[in-house]
Structure formats: C-alpha cells, structure tokens
C-alpha cells in the first residue's frame, strides 16, 4: 500500500455557521476526490450541524469533547451530542493543555471516550521551546503518548491518529524544519509500532505553522503522513494549496 495523507484544518475559535458553510462550499470545488487523500476540517461546535453533509470529500471533526455522556457539566459537549455530526475528535491540543489546564489524564479520558463512541481521535503531542532547547523533546513526547494512549488495545489502535505539534511552532510563524519534524515522527512511529503492531499503520500528522510554502517538503518526509493546519486552513486558497501538495505527492 502506498502512502496515504490526512490533511486536517483546525479552525479554532473562528467562523460563524454561515462563514463555515460558505467556506466548505468553496473549498469543495478546488480539489477532486482521490484515493489515498482524506481532507477534514474542525469547525467550532456551533457550525458542525451546518457543514456536516455539504460535501462527501470533506470530513468533519470536533475540536474538543467532554468524556462523560451526560450530566451537570454546564457548557460542555458530550460524545452523544456529537453522534452523526463528526468523524474525528481532537484531543490534547496544546491550547487545551495550556489555556484550559487539561492534564494527561483528562486527555486520556477523552481519547478513550472517543474510541468508545466510534469516533476517530487525533491525539496532539508536542514540546515547549525550553523543553526542546534542553534536549527533552523525545522524552516529553513519549510521556504524552504513554499517558494519553493508556488503555488503548487491540483493534482500537487502528482508529487512532497522532499529531506532533511543537508548541513553539503553533501560530508563531516559526516551524520545525522538515528534518526536525521527521526525527520526531520517526520516533513516534516506532513507539506506536511497538505497541500497536507494525501493521496498524497509524497516521502521524505534523502541525505547527504549516503553510502552502512548506507543506510539500513536510509531506515528502518518510514518516509524515499528513498535516494539522491552523491559520492557513482559514482561507480557501491557502488550505486548498496544501491539499494540492498532498495530491502532487500522490501523483493525482
């Protein structure tokens, strides 16, 4: 089997429902449905119902999810509420960890809840700039993998995706070099293969100031199987250009 790419766009706290619909309708016309390529967007909760069935080429994900099915959790969104609206769920994004103080245990509970309800979780891991400068990148990532994926077993591994997002490169315009990203991706791939089995083929995405200008070189790296795009996913032209980097490497 050849390489397969997942091109995902995390919109964060941007776009109204109308803006989300207009974006999807415009994006859908810019690329063909192609074997080996999955395109997904992660709109705000308020837009999920609007964009869910607009175009089958574009899959939908949630940016977050509470691990309990129901209860007195004002302002939260449960797995049951997301059924029929999304395929993917982001867990452990650095903004959830840093701004909202989510622990590795919180992340793990969300990931297991996502699997339990049939969603495809994308576990985000990554180090801060001081951790990288101290040579702690791989130990930090290993710890987040070990704690975030605790309890995953058997066939469930096939539904997991990992996104490596160096925190110092998110929204800063400063990205890891392709060689730096590849080094961490190879480590993550080896760690996952030891636990899930080499045949599980878990995708590992790179995120952190991904732009049209660097997407082709990043996707060309041996162990990078997609990208999680932030700011560049908010404009049709730039996100489409990144999708076309994947298409080019697939020979489409």
C-alpha positions in Angstrom: 0.0 0.0 0.0 1.3 3.5 -0.9 1.4 6.5 1.3 -1.9 8.0 2.5 -2.4 11.5 3.6 -4.8 13.2 6.0 -5.0 17.0 5.5 -6.8 18.5 8.5 -7.7 22.1 9.3 -8.3 23.2 12.8 -10.4 26.4 12.7 -10.1 27.1 16.5 -12.5 29.9 17.5 -13.1 31.3 14.1 -16.0 31.3 11.6 -19.7 31.7 12.1 -22.1 29.0 10.8 -22.7 31.0 7.6 -19.0 31.5 7.1 -18.3 27.9 7.7 -20.9 26.8 5.1 -19.5 29.2 2.5 -16.0 28.0 3.2 -16.9 24.3 2.7 -18.9 25.0 -0.5 -16.0 27.0 -2.0 -13.3 24.5 -0.9 -15.1 21.5 -2.3 -14.8 22.8 -5.8 -11.0 23.2 -5.6 -9.9 19.5 -5.4 -11.0 16.1 -6.7 -11.9 13.1 -4.6 -8.7 11.0 -4.7 -7.7 7.6 -3.3 -5.2 8.0 -0.5 -6.3 11.5 0.4 -8.5 12.4 3.3 -9.5 16.0 3.9 -11.1 17.0 7.2 -12.0 20.3 8.9 -12.6 21.0 12.6 -15.1 23.9 12.9 -16.4 25.3 16.1 -19.2 23.4 17.7 -21.8 25.9 16.5 -21.0 25.1 12.9 -21.0 21.3 13.0 -24.6 20.7 12.1 -24.4 23.2 9.2 -21.4 21.7 7.5 -21.9 18.0 8.2 -23.3 16.8 4.9 -22.2 19.6 2.5 -19.7 17.5 0.6 -18.6 13.9 1.0 -15.0 14.8 0.1 -14.6 16.8 3.3 -14.9 15.0 6.6 -15.8 16.8 9.8 -14.2 16.8 13.2 -14.8 18.3 16.7 -12.1 20.4 18.3 -12.9 19.0 21.8 -15.2 16.7 23.6 -16.2 16.1 27.2 -15.6 12.4 28.3 -19.0 11.9 30.1 -22.2 11.0 28.2 -24.4 13.4 30.2 -24.6 15.3 33.4 -24.4 18.6 35.2 -21.4 20.0 33.2 -22.5 23.4 32.1 -21.1 24.5 28.8 -19.6 21.1 27.8 -20.4 18.9 24.8 -20.7 15.1 25.2 -20.0 12.3 22.8 -23.7 11.6 22.4 -24.2 15.2 21.2 -21.6 14.7 18.5 -23.0 11.5 17.1 -23.9 11.9 13.4 -22.1 15.2 13.3 -18.4 14.3 13.3 -16.0 11.5 12.4 -12.9 12.9 14.1 -12.2 14.4 17.6 -9.1 16.4 18.5 -7.8 15.6 22.0 -4.9 17.1 23.9 -4.3 20.1 21.6 -1.7 22.3 23.2 -4.2 25.1 23.7 -6.5 22.8 25.7 -3.5 21.7 27.8 -2.0 25.2 28.3 -5.0 27.6 28.3 -7.6 25.2 29.9 -5.1 23.2 32.0 -6.1 19.8 30.8 -3.9 17.1 32.3 -2.7 13.9 30.5 -5.4 12.1 32.5 -8.0 14.4 31.1 -6.7 13.8 27.6 -6.7 10.1 28.1 -10.3 10.0 29.4 -11.4 12.0 26.3 -9.5 9.7 23.9 -11.0 6.6 25.4 -14.5 8.1 25.3 -14.0 9.0 21.7 -13.0 5.4 20.8 -15.8 4.0 22.9 -18.3 6.0 20.9 -16.9 5.2 17.5 -15.1 8.4 16.8 -11.5 8.7 15.4 -9.4 10.6 17.9 -6.4 12.7 16.9 -4.0 12.9 19.9 -1.9 16.0 19.9 1.6 15.9 21.4 4.5 18.3 21.5 7.1 20.1 23.5 7.7 23.7 24.5 10.7 25.7 23.3 12.6 25.4 26.7 12.0 21.6 26.6 13.4 21.4 23.0 16.4 23.6 23.9 17.0 21.3 26.9 17.0 18.2 24.7 13.8 16.9 26.2 11.7 16.7 23.0 11.5 12.9 22.7 11.0 12.3 26.5 8.2 14.8 26.6 6.5 13.3 23.5 6.9 9.8 24.9 5.3 10.7 28.1 2.3 12.3 26.4 1.9 9.2 24.2 2.2 6.8 27.1 -0.3 8.6 29.3 -2.6 9.8 26.5 -2.9 6.4 24.9 -3.1 4.3 28.2 -5.8 1.7 27.9 -5.9 1.5 24.1 -5.6 -2.1 23.0 -6.4 -4.5 20.1 -8.3 -3.2 17.1 -8.8 0.2 18.7 -5.3 1.2 17.7 -6.4 1.3 14.1 -8.7 4.2 14.9 -6.1 6.4 16.5 -4.2 9.2 14.8 -1.3 11.2 16.4 -0.4 14.8 15.6 3.0 16.1 16.5 2.7 19.8 17.2 5.8 21.5 18.6 4.2 24.1 20.9 6.9 26.7 20.0 5.8 26.5 16.3 2.0 26.8 16.7 0.7 30.2 15.5 4.2 31.7 15.7 5.2 31.5 12.1 8.2 29.5 13.2 8.0 25.9 12.2 10.2 22.9 12.8 12.4 22.1 9.9 11.4 19.1 7.8 14.4 17.2 9.3 13.4 18.1 12.9 9.8 17.1 12.2 10.9 13.8 10.6 13.1 12.9 13.5 10.2 13.2 16.0 7.8 11.5 13.6 10.1 8.5 13.2 10.4 8.2 17.0 6.6 8.4 17.3 6.1 5.8 14.5 8.5 3.4 16.2 6.9 3.9 19.6 3.4 3.2 18.1 4.6 0.2 16.1 6.0 -1.5 19.3 2.6 -1.2 21.0 0.0 -1.4 18.1 1.9 -3.7 15.8 3.7 -2.7 12.7 0.7 -3.5 10.6 -1.5 -0.9 12.3 -0.2 1.9 10.1 -1.2 4.7 12.5 -1.0 8.1 10.7 1.2 10.7 12.3 0.5 14.3 11.3 2.7 17.4 11.6 1.2 20.6 12.9 2.9 23.9 13.6 2.7 26.9 11.2 2.1 24.6 8.2 1.7 26.8 5.1 1.5 26.3 1.3 5.2 27.2 1.1 6.4 24.4 3.4 3.7 21.8 3.0 5.2 19.9 0.1 8.5 19.4 1.8 6.9 18.4 5.1 4.6 15.9 3.4 7.6 14.5 1.5 9.2 13.2 4.7 9.1 9.5 5.0 7.3 9.3 8.4 4.9 12.3 8.0 1.5 11.1 6.8 -0.4 14.3 6.9 -0.7 17.8 8.4 -2.8 19.5 11.0 -3.2 23.1 9.8 -4.1 26.1 11.9 -4.2 29.6 10.4 -3.7 28.5 6.8 -6.9 26.4 7.0 -9.0 29.5 7.5 -8.6 30.7 3.8 -9.8 28.5 0.9 -6.8 29.4 -1.2 -4.1 28.5 1.3 -5.8 25.4 2.6 -6.5 24.2 -1.0 -2.8 24.7 -1.9 -1.8 22.5 1.0 -4.3 19.8 -0.2 -2.8 20.1 -3.6 0.7 19.4 -2.1 -0.7 16.1 -1.0 -2.3 15.4 -4.4 1.0 16.1 -6.1 2.8 13.6 -4.0 0.1 11.0 -4.7 0.5 11.6 -8.4 -3.0 12.9 -8.7 
